[in-house]
């Protein structure tokens, strides 16, 4: 049975908690990207500037260019560049899920399958207009962001350690 639940419905609470965890994990990932950009450019505010805030899809290419432009400023360059770009490419699918959940219309809840149906706000070619999510799907996305943030942190630390030599 599908219905539009009240936000306080007990059956919906696991989704709301998972969604909040997702928003925090995404925020931490975005913070890490900004910090990493600051380390690469030697400008701690670089990643916070509006013109440097990019979509998940544009970010890998832009980061590759940023690394290339600033690698000569770093002792031994930035050999982590390809790993950073790969990590940012890996962030595209969880970012798509996050955007669907954050900007889409939470359309209906199916009590039998414990799924929430989310409708995209814009119909795009090769993308589903409606997607079903379980609490577990949302939690997997949280874990993806946490893993990606940890990977970027490790790469950032490698760059920072070379700067201290």
trRosetta pair geometry for C-beta under 8 A, 3 or more apart (Angstrom, degrees):
i j d omega theta_ij theta_ji phi_ij phi_ji
1 110 7.0 150 73 -145 37 62
1 111 5.6 -5 62 33 91 107
1 112 6.5 112 16 -22 63 103
2 108 4.2 21 -175 164 110 135
2 109 6.8 149 -149 70 61 36
2 110 5.2 -32 -89 -86 74 75
2 117 7.3 -5 -136 8 125 132
3 108 6.5 129 56 -155 13 90
3 109 6.2 -34 65 58 65 85
3 111 7.6 10 23 -24 104 106
4 108 6.2 -70 -74 -110 60 64
4 109 7.4 115 -120 12 21 90
5 9 4.1 -85 -177 18 117 151
5 11 6.8 -127 -121 71 153 103
5 12 4.8 173 109 -50 149 134
5 109 4.7 -2 -15 21 117 145
6 9 4.8 125 60 -41 78 91
6 12 7.7 -162 80 18 50 144
7 12 6.8 -121 -154 104 32 148
7 16 7.2 85 -171 -82 82 141
8 12 7.7 91 95 61 7 118
8 13 8.0 21 -162 -71 40 94
9 12 4.4 75 71 6 96 110
9 13 7.5 -145 93 -29 52 77
9 109 7.7 180 80 62 149 166
10 13 5.7 -33 -156 -4 40 120
11 14 7.9 -47 176 18 38 97
11 109 7.0 129 111 156 116 141
11 111 6.0 -22 -174 -119 164 90
11 114 7.4 -132 -175 -119 101 84
12 15 5.4 -59 -170 40 62 115
12 16 6.2 57 139 -23 86 104
12 109 6.2 -76 -89 -102 99 159
12 116 7.8 81 -131 -84 87 119
13 16 5.6 -55 -143 36 38 109
13 17 6.3 35 160 -17 70 104
14 17 5.9 -56 -147 39 32 109
14 18 6.2 31 155 -18 66 109
14 135 4.4 -30 137 -101 115 148
15 18 5.7 -55 -143 40 30 110
15 19 6.1 33 155 -23 64 107
15 109 8.0 -130 -6 -113 159 117
15 116 5.5 89 -131 -32 153 140
15 133 7.8 108 -131 104 110 108
15 135 5.7 -114 -80 -89 60 86
15 138 6.9 118 -141 -2 64 157
16 19 5.6 -50 -145 34 31 114
16 20 6.5 33 154 -19 63 102
17 20 5.8 -53 -150 35 32 110
17 21 6.5 33 151 -18 64 104
18 21 5.6 -53 -150 37 34 113
18 22 6.3 40 149 -24 65 104
18 135 4.9 176 -34 -154 153 78
18 138 3.9 93 145 101 126 133
18 139 5.4 -80 -136 -58 114 77
18 142 7.0 -124 -165 -30 76 133
19 22 5.4 -50 -150 32 33 117
19 23 6.6 34 152 -20 65 101
19 101 6.2 -158 -123 162 99 128
19 138 6.3 -58 -70 -162 56 147
20 23 5.7 -50 -149 33 34 111
20 24 6.6 32 153 -15 64 104
21 24 5.8 -57 -151 39 32 109
21 25 6.2 30 154 -18 67 109
21 138 7.7 109 66 139 105 104
21 139 7.2 18 88 -110 143 68
21 142 4.8 1 127 -115 107 147
22 25 5.8 -57 -144 39 29 109
22 26 6.1 29 157 -18 65 108
22 98 6.0 -178 166 -113 114 90
22 101 6.6 10 110 88 161 152
22 138 5.6 -82 -53 -177 132 95
22 141 5.8 23 -122 98 113 113
22 142 5.1 -102 -88 -77 62 88
22 145 7.4 116 -150 10 60 145
23 26 5.8 -53 -144 38 29 111
23 27 6.3 34 153 -22 62 107
23 98 7.9 135 -89 -152 52 107
23 102 7.2 117 -93 -94 97 115
24 27 5.5 -54 -148 35 31 115
24 28 6.5 32 154 -18 65 104
25 28 5.7 -52 -149 35 32 111
25 29 6.5 35 151 -20 64 105
25 141 7.8 148 83 123 141 72
25 142 4.6 147 -6 -150 159 70
25 145 3.9 114 145 88 108 132
25 146 5.4 -66 -140 -53 117 80
25 149 7.4 -144 -171 -11 74 138
26 29 5.6 -53 -149 36 34 114
26 30 6.3 34 153 -18 66 105
26 94 8.0 -165 -94 138 92 106
26 95 7.7 116 -131 -109 112 67
26 98 5.1 115 -88 -140 143 153
26 145 5.5 -84 -77 -129 51 157
27 30 5.7 -53 -146 37 31 110
27 31 6.3 36 152 -22 64 105
28 31 5.5 -50 -147 34 32 116
28 32 6.5 35 152 -22 63 103
28 145 7.1 112 66 146 96 110
28 146 7.5 29 82 -103 137 62
28 149 5.2 18 123 -125 100 163
29 32 5.7 -54 -152 33 32 113
29 33 6.6 33 151 -20 65 102
29 91 6.8 155 176 -133 138 129
29 145 4.6 -96 -42 -165 136 96
29 148 5.9 32 -125 90 119 110
29 149 4.5 -113 -95 -72 67 104
29 152 7.7 103 -148 22 70 143
30 33 5.7 -49 -149 33 35 112
30 34 6.5 34 152 -17 64 105
31 34 5.8 -58 -153 38 31 111
31 35 6.3 30 151 -18 66 108
32 35 5.6 -54 -145 38 32 111
32 36 6.1 34 155 -21 66 107
32 149 4.7 159 -9 -145 156 83
32 152 4.7 108 148 94 127 132
32 153 6.0 -77 -136 -62 125 81
32 156 7.3 -138 -169 -23 88 146
33 36 5.7 -55 -147 36 29 112
33 37 6.5 32 153 -21 63 104
33 47 6.4 165 118 -152 69 136
33 59 7.2 -38 -154 -157 142 140
33 88 7.5 92 -116 -104 116 105
33 152 6.8 -52 -76 -168 57 163
34 37 5.8 -53 -151 33 31 112
34 38 6.6 33 150 -19 63 105
34 46 7.9 169 -165 83 68 67
34 47 2.9 161 -148 124 63 134
34 48 5.7 64 -159 -58 130 66
35 38 5.5 -56 -155 34 34 115
35 39 6.6 33 150 -19 67 102
35 44 7.9 -7 -132 -147 60 76
35 47 6.7 -71 -23 34 23 155
35 156 6.5 27 115 -138 103 158
36 39 5.6 -51 -149 34 35 111
36 40 6.4 35 153 -19 66 105
36 47 7.3 88 56 -70 59 147
36 84 7.0 166 172 -140 143 126
36 152 5.7 -80 -56 177 145 110
36 155 7.3 29 -126 92 127 104
36 156 4.9 -110 -102 -88 86 114
37 40 5.7 -54 -147 37 32 112
37 41 6.1 9 162 0 67 114
37 46 5.0 -136 133 100 102 110
37 47 3.6 131 57 -71 127 102
37 52 6.4 139 168 163 157 132
37 63 7.6 -104 -91 -115 91 89
37 66 6.7 -37 -134 161 88 160
38 41 6.3 -67 -137 49 25 95
38 42 7.8 15 171 -164 56 1
38 43 5.9 -111 -139 89 67 48
38 44 4.2 48 -164 -127 135 38
38 45 6.9 92 -108 3 112 20
38 46 5.1 167 -92 35 59 98
38 47 5.4 -78 -37 2 85 106
39 42 7.7 22 -170 -73 25 40
39 156 5.5 128 23 -152 163 93
39 159 5.5 107 145 101 127 131
39 160 6.0 -70 -143 -68 132 90
39 163 7.9 -131 -165 -24 92 149
40 46 7.9 -106 66 79 86 154
40 66 5.9 69 123 137 144 108
40 67 6.0 -78 -151 -96 135 63
40 70 5.2 108 158 82 82 146
40 74 8.0 -52 -142 -49 54 133
40 78 6.6 22 -126 -98 93 155
40 159 7.1 -39 -81 -179 64 162
41 46 4.4 82 58 -56 149 167
41 66 6.9 -59 -63 -175 101 108
41 70 5.4 -108 -99 -99 51 157
42 70 7.4 -176 0 -161 89 125
42 73 6.1 -105 -18 147 130 146
43 46 4.1 96 89 -46 107 104
45 48 5.1 -67 -165 44 64 115
45 49 6.5 77 141 -43 85 92
46 49 6.2 -50 -162 9 32 112
46 52 5.9 172 162 -130 69 179
47 52 5.8 -121 -124 118 32 128
47 53 7.6 86 178 -80 59 69
48 52 7.6 34 50 66 23 117
48 53 7.9 9 -159 -60 22 104
49 52 4.7 66 70 15 91 109
49 53 7.5 -158 90 -22 44 85
50 53 5.7 -51 -150 18 38 114
54 58 4.4 -117 179 90 117 111
54 59 4.7 157 93 -79 118 73
54 62 5.3 159 -42 28 171 159
55 58 4.7 80 55 15 86 102
55 59 6.7 -135 90 -28 41 89
56 59 5.7 -45 -146 10 28 123
56 88 7.6 -174 -161 -180 67 80
56 91 5.6 -134 -148 115 110 96
56 92 4.9 149 140 -109 114 59
56 95 3.6 146 -60 88 163 169
56 96 7.4 -123 71 -44 149 66
57 92 6.0 74 -85 -124 63 115
58 61 6.4 -72 -169 48 50 105
58 62 5.6 41 146 -19 83 120
59 62 5.7 -65 -139 44 30 109
59 63 5.8 29 165 -22 70 109
59 88 4.9 -131 115 -175 109 128
59 91 7.5 -30 73 72 143 127
60 63 5.9 -57 -143 36 26 109
60 64 6.4 31 156 -23 63 105
60 85 4.9 85 -160 -161 90 78
60 88 4.3 169 -83 99 76 116
60 89 4.8 41 -83 -63 151 77
60 92 7.9 -46 -21 -48 120 113
61 64 5.7 -51 -150 31 30 114
61 65 6.6 29 152 -15 63 106
62 65 5.7 -56 -152 38 33 112
62 66 6.2 36 150 -22 66 107
63 66 5.3 -51 -143 36 35 115
63 67 6.2 39 155 -21 66 103
63 84 6.0 -131 150 130 134 112
63 85 5.8 -180 89 -93 113 73
63 88 5.6 143 20 -15 151 165
64 67 5.9 -53 -150 34 27 111
64 68 6.5 28 152 -18 61 108
64 81 6.9 89 -127 176 62 106
64 85 5.0 42 -72 -97 95 133
65 68 5.7 -56 -149 37 31 113
65 69 6.3 30 154 -19 65 108
66 69 5.8 -57 -148 37 29 111
66 70 6.3 -5 164 7 65 115
67 70 6.5 -78 -142 51 24 90
67 71 5.7 43 163 -56 67 102
67 78 5.1 -121 -160 79 101 144
67 81 4.3 134 158 -121 157 112
67 84 6.8 148 -69 65 142 140
67 85 7.7 -93 6 -49 146 103
68 71 6.2 -31 -132 -2 23 116
68 81 7.7 84 -56 -143 64 150
70 73 5.2 -42 -175 24 72 120
70 74 7.1 63 137 -19 81 103
70 78 7.4 43 93 -22 86 137
71 74 5.7 -63 -159 35 47 110
71 77 4.2 19 175 -151 110 81
71 78 4.6 -112 -114 12 94 95
71 81 7.1 -32 -86 -61 128 134
72 77 7.2 -6 -77 -102 36 76
74 77 5.7 74 80 -154 105 12
74 78 5.4 77 53 -56 157 79
74 159 6.8 -54 -139 -157 143 93
74 162 6.6 57 180 104 99 128
74 163 7.0 -66 -135 -80 83 86
75 162 5.0 -156 72 160 106 102
75 163 6.8 167 18 -93 107 40
75 165 6.2 -114 84 56 168 119
76 79 6.7 -37 142 -21 102 108
76 162 5.9 -101 43 -159 116 143
77 81 7.9 -51 149 -23 103 121
78 81 4.9 92 111 -53 100 95
78 84 7.9 -22 155 1 119 139
78 159 6.2 7 -127 -111 91 115
80 83 5.0 -65 -168 49 69 114
80 84 5.5 74 133 -31 91 101
80 155 4.5 144 -179 -159 142 101
80 158 5.7 131 -58 80 138 132
80 159 6.2 -95 27 -56 137 98
81 84 5.7 -57 -147 33 29 111
81 85 6.4 24 159 -15 66 106
82 85 5.7 -52 -146 38 34 111
82 86 6.2 37 153 -21 65 106
83 86 5.6 -52 -144 37 32 113
83 87 6.3 37 153 -23 64 104
83 151 7.8 -135 162 167 104 107
83 155 5.7 -171 103 -103 119 132
84 87 5.7 -54 -151 33 30 113
84 88 6.5 26 152 -16 64 106
84 152 6.9 76 -129 -122 79 81
84 155 5.5 167 -77 148 87 158
85 88 5.7 -56 -149 38 32 110
85 89 6.5 36 150 -21 65 102
86 89 5.6 -51 -150 34 34 113
86 90 6.4 36 150 -20 64 105
87 90 5.5 -55 -153 36 32 115
87 91 6.7 38 147 -27 63 102
87 148 5.7 138 -174 -153 95 87
87 151 5.1 -171 -118 110 131 127
87 152 5.6 164 138 -69 155 84
87 155 7.2 -136 -9 -7 153 149
88 91 5.4 -46 -152 24 38 117
88 92 7.9 61 149 -39 57 82
89 92 6.1 -28 -171 -7 43 114
90 93 7.5 -47 -176 26 46 98
90 144 7.8 -150 151 -173 96 103
90 148 6.0 -172 101 -103 112 117
91 94 6.1 -65 -156 51 51 102
91 95 5.5 56 149 -29 80 112
91 144 7.9 148 -118 146 55 105
91 145 7.6 70 -132 -108 92 67
91 148 5.2 119 -82 -169 94 162
92 95 5.6 -62 -145 39 27 114
92 96 6.4 33 157 -25 65 103
93 96 5.6 -51 -149 29 33 114
93 97 6.7 31 155 -15 65 101
93 144 7.5 -86 89 180 97 161
94 97 5.5 -50 -150 36 40 112
94 98 6.2 43 151 -21 69 104
94 141 4.8 146 -142 -151 93 82
94 144 4.1 -171 -73 100 142 137
94 145 5.6 -165 143 -55 150 81
94 148 7.3 -154 37 -5 145 143
95 98 5.5 -51 -144 38 34 114
95 99 6.1 34 155 -20 66 106
96 99 5.8 -55 -146 37 28 110
96 100 6.4 31 154 -21 63 105
97 100 5.7 -54 -149 34 31 111
97 101 6.3 22 156 -12 65 109
97 133 7.8 120 -160 -105 103 129
97 137 7.5 -149 -153 155 136 98
97 138 7.8 -179 157 -112 122 54
97 141 4.6 -130 98 -105 143 142
98 101 6.0 -63 -148 42 28 105
98 102 5.8 15 160 -11 68 116
98 141 6.4 171 -58 166 80 135
98 145 7.7 70 -61 -63 135 133
99 102 5.9 -59 -132 45 28 103
99 103 5.5 -16 180 19 68 117
99 104 7.8 89 130 -25 58 90
100 103 7.0 -68 -119 54 14 81
100 104 4.7 10 -176 -20 58 133
100 118 5.6 108 154 113 96 139
100 120 6.4 -56 -129 -93 89 80
100 131 6.0 3 171 42 150 139
101 104 6.5 -24 -84 35 14 107
101 106 8.0 39 -153 -78 62 95
101 118 6.1 -90 -99 -100 52 166
101 133 6.8 14 -89 -22 109 171
101 138 6.8 97 -100 -113 159 105
103 121 5.7 -77 144 -4 95 132
104 107 7.9 -52 149 -31 103 95
104 118 4.1 76 109 168 138 106
104 119 5.8 169 -177 75 102 38
104 120 5.3 -57 -112 -100 107 35
104 121 6.0 -145 -110 -28 49 80
104 131 7.8 -44 -157 38 175 103
105 118 6.7 154 74 -161 43 62
105 119 4.5 -16 58 58 101 98
105 121 6.8 119 -24 -79 88 75
106 116 5.9 -30 -153 176 96 122
106 117 7.9 117 -168 79 49 48
106 118 5.7 -33 -102 -103 50 81
107 116 7.8 132 45 170 69 73
107 117 4.5 -60 67 101 113 93
107 118 6.1 163 0 -115 96 20
107 119 4.5 88 -64 -17 129 102
107 130 6.7 -50 22 -129 162 105
108 116 7.5 170 87 -157 40 53
108 117 4.7 8 53 43 84 115
109 115 7.5 173 -152 89 53 43
109 116 5.4 -23 -102 -105 75 71
109 117 7.6 -151 -74 14 28 77
110 113 4.6 11 110 42 125 96
110 114 7.1 -74 89 -15 77 12
110 115 4.9 7 46 54 111 85
110 116 7.9 -159 17 -78 74 26
110 117 7.1 71 -20 -27 101 101
110 132 7.6 -12 15 -137 129 121
111 114 7.1 19 -161 -76 30 56
113 132 7.6 -8 114 -177 136 140
113 134 7.8 -101 146 -89 85 101
114 134 6.1 56 109 -133 90 92
114 135 7.1 -44 151 -4 113 99
115 132 4.3 13 170 -175 136 107
115 133 6.3 144 -159 67 81 32
115 134 5.4 -55 -99 -76 77 68
116 132 7.1 152 74 -153 37 59
116 133 5.3 -24 60 62 89 90
116 134 8.0 151 15 -93 74 24
117 130 5.6 0 -175 -173 105 109
117 131 7.2 161 -152 82 59 33
117 132 5.3 -31 -96 -94 71 72
117 133 8.0 160 -92 17 24 72
118 130 7.1 155 78 -154 41 58
118 131 5.5 -19 60 63 91 84
118 132 7.8 161 16 -94 73 23
118 133 6.3 19 -4 0 115 116
119 129 6.3 0 -151 154 78 79
119 130 5.3 -26 -98 -98 71 77
120 123 6.7 127 89 -82 122 42
120 124 7.2 -96 154 8 157 93
120 127 6.7 77 -64 129 166 119
120 128 7.4 147 -20 101 124 57
120 129 5.4 -112 32 -149 106 47
120 130 7.5 -121 0 -67 79 32
120 131 7.7 68 -44 -3 89 100
123 127 7.7 174 -166 75 45 98
123 129 5.6 -14 -108 -98 88 105
124 127 4.3 29 74 31 100 128
128 131 5.4 110 93 -68 128 86
133 137 4.5 -132 -154 77 77 138
133 138 5.8 72 168 -49 124 90
134 137 4.8 111 49 -3 70 98
134 138 7.4 -136 95 1 45 83
135 138 5.8 -57 -157 37 37 110
135 139 6.2 35 148 -19 69 108
136 139 5.5 -54 -143 39 33 112
136 140 6.4 41 154 -25 66 101
137 140 5.8 -51 -152 30 30 113
137 141 6.9 29 150 -17 61 103
138 141 5.7 -55 -158 33 36 113
138 142 6.6 42 144 -22 66 101
139 142 5.2 -44 -150 30 40 118
139 143 6.5 41 151 -18 66 102
140 143 5.6 -53 -150 37 33 112
140 144 6.5 41 148 -25 64 102
141 144 5.4 -46 -149 30 35 117
141 145 6.7 34 154 -15 64 101
142 145 6.0 -59 -156 37 30 107
142 146 6.4 28 150 -18 66 108
143 146 5.5 -54 -145 38 34 113
143 147 6.2 33 156 -19 67 106
144 147 5.9 -57 -148 38 27 109
144 148 6.2 24 156 -15 64 110
145 148 5.8 -57 -143 41 30 109
145 149 6.1 32 158 -21 65 108
146 149 5.8 -55 -146 36 27 111
146 150 6.4 28 155 -18 62 107
147 150 5.8 -56 -149 36 30 111
147 151 6.4 31 152 -20 64 106
148 151 5.6 -52 -147 35 33 113
148 152 6.4 31 155 -16 65 104
149 152 5.8 -54 -148 38 31 109
149 153 6.3 36 151 -24 64 105
150 153 5.5 -51 -148 33 32 116
150 154 6.6 34 153 -20 64 102
151 154 5.8 -52 -151 33 31 111
151 155 6.6 28 151 -14 64 106
152 155 5.6 -56 -148 40 35 111
152 156 6.1 39 152 -23 67 106
153 156 5.5 -53 -146 36 31 114
153 157 6.4 34 154 -22 64 104
154 157 5.8 -52 -149 32 30 113
154 158 6.8 35 151 -22 61 101
155 158 5.7 -50 -155 28 35 114
155 159 6.8 32 150 -15 64 103
156 159 5.8 -57 -156 36 35 110
156 160 6.2 32 150 -17 69 109
157 160 5.5 -55 -143 40 33 112
157 161 6.2 40 156 -27 67 103
158 161 5.9 -50 -148 29 28 112
158 162 7.0 26 155 -16 60 103
159 162 6.2 -59 -159 34 32 109
159 163 6.8 34 147 -23 64 106
160 163 5.5 -53 -154 29 38 116
160 164 6.9 34 153 -21 66 104
161 164 6.0 -58 -157 30 35 111
161 165 7.6 50 148 -39 62 91
162 165 5.9 -34 -162 0 43 116
